[in-house]
């Protein structure tokens, strides 16, 4: 197959109590696995089967709805798992030495301001979708949200950029534990963010590390 389901970097129960094991098991083993399988079916026998997912998404307007939906689902979830870490290891917010901390203070004024804006984007996304922290082509951070499985890499969204942090606000991501209390789920998410992983993504996007000593 062209695309493989990435291995989950921690146990299903590692994010508890913030994200429960049963939700993780279904979300990863059913939803993400399903997007991966359907993406492979959509690109089988085409040139897309030999392309990176990022390159496919960058020109997704030229491809089928199946590629858009399943390619987005494949990429979004792969990023989502990678920017979280077990509760026991999470710090809650980036340290002052991290480039992402410096960039957040530069572009949002403070971590609290960033958290408030990101939480609002996630809470006000109507229906299913994602909230994102991204880097634009000028190495500036911005927050946005997208519907369904779209993401800022795609040439069909209003604000294009490189996502470095994403939060899934589809109901399947939180309903077993939080029911309709999406704001509680959003707040809990910050307890398991892996800021070292987010920093690496920031540094890799437009050479963000070069702005700071």
N, C-alpha and C positions, 0 to 999 in steps of 0.2 A: 504493500500500500504506500501511496505517496506521503501520507501524513499519519503519524503514530500518536496515540494517546500518551501524553507525557506522564511519567511516574509521579504520583503525589509525593511531595517531599516530607511528609509527616503522616502519622497515623490518623485515622478518621476522628478519633476522640481528642486529638492534640490541641484543638482550639476551644475545647469546652472550658467554662460554661458559656462562652460568647457565641460559638457556633457548635451546635450539637453533632454528635457522631452520626446519628441516623440521617440528618440533613446532608452531611458531607458524603456519606456513602451513596445516597441517591443522586445527589448533585453531580458528583464525579463519575460514579459508575454507570449512571443511566443518562443524564443530560449531556455531560461532556463527551462521554463515549458515543452517544447518539449523534452529536454534531460531527464528530470525527469520522464515523462510519458513512454518514450521508455526504460529507465533503469529499471523501474518497470516491464515492459513487458518482458525484457530480463532475469530477475532473478526470475520471478514468478514460483513457484513450485520447486525451487532449494534451496540448502543450502545457497546460496549467499543472499537470501532474509532476512536472520537473521544475516548477518555480517555487520560490520561497513564499510563504503565506503573506508576508508583508508586501511583496511585489504584486501579488494577486489583488490584495485589498486596495492598493494604491490606485488601481485602475478597475475597480469593481463595477463601475457603471457600464463597462463593456461586456460584463459576464452575466450569467443567468441569475435569477432570484435564488436558486438553490445554492449557488456559489456564494452569493452575498450573505444569505442567512446562516449557512453552515460554516462558511469560512470565518465569518464574524464570531460565531459561537465557539469555534475551535480556538481562535486566537484569544478572544476575550477571557475564556476560562483558563487557558494556559497562563496568561498574565496574572489572573486573579489568584491562583494557587501560589504563584511564585512570590507574591508580595505580602504573604501572610506567614506567620511563624507560630510555633506552640506558645500558649499563654505564658508558660514559665520563663520563656526567653524574651518576650516582647517588652519593650521599654515605654510604650505609650506615645512617645514623640521623639523626633530625631535629636541627637545631641548637638551642642553648639558647634562642634568641630566638623560636622557633616556638611558637605556642600549643599545638600538639599535644604538643610536648616537655614543656611545663609541665603539661598535663593528664595525660600518662602518668606523670610523677613524682608528681603528686597522687594518682592513683587506683591506681597499681601500685608506688609506692615508687622505682622506677628503670626505665630503659629495659631493662636486662638482665632484670629481673623480668618486665616486659611480654613481652619476646621469648621468654623461657622458657615463660610461660603460653600465649602464642599458638602457639608451636611444639608444645606438648603437645596443645592442642586440635586442631591440624591432623593431628598424628601418630596420635592416638587415635580420630579419626573413622572408624568402621568402614565399609568399603566406599567408596562414592562420596559426595562431598559437598564442603562448603566450611568454612573457618575464617574468623571475622569479628572485627574490632574495630568496636564500635558505640558510639553515644551514646544514652543512655536519655532519658526525658522530663524528668529532673532535671539534664540536662547532664553526667552522669557516664559515664565510659567503662566498657565491659564486653566480655569476650571470650566467644564462644560458637562452636558449630559446628552445621551443619544438614546433613541428608541430601539426597542427590540434587541438585535445583536449587532447593530451598527457600532462603529468606533471611529475615533478621529483620524485614523490612517486612511479612511475611505474618501474617495473623491466625490461622494454623494452627500457629505455632511456640511453643515454651515461653517464650522470651525475645524480646520485641519491642523494636525500636529502629531507629535509622538507621545502616546500615552505612557506614563510611568507609574501611575497608581489608578486602579479601577475598582469600583464597587458594584457588584451585581445586585440590582434591586427588583429583579423578577421575583414573584412571590415564592417560587420553588426554592429560592436561596435562603428563605427565613421563616416561612409560614408555620412549619411544624413547631418551632420554638417561640416565635413572636406573634403568630397569627396576623392581625392587621396593624400591629404596632411597628410599622417601618422605622419611625424615629429611634426606637429603642435598639433595633438591629443596627442602624447606622452608628449610633453612639458606641455600641459594643464592638463594632468593626475596628475602631481606633485602638482597642486593647490588644489586637493581634497583628497590627501592621508591622512588617519587617522593614524598618527604615534603612537598614544596610542594603537591602535589595532595591529599594526605591532610589537610594543614592546612586547605586551602580547604574540603574537605568537612566538617571538624570545625567550622570557623567558621560554615558555612552551616546546620549542624544545631543547632537551639535557640539560635542566636546565641551559640555557645560562646565567641566572642572577647570577650564582655563580662565574662567572669570575670577577665581579666588586663589589666594595664596595659601 
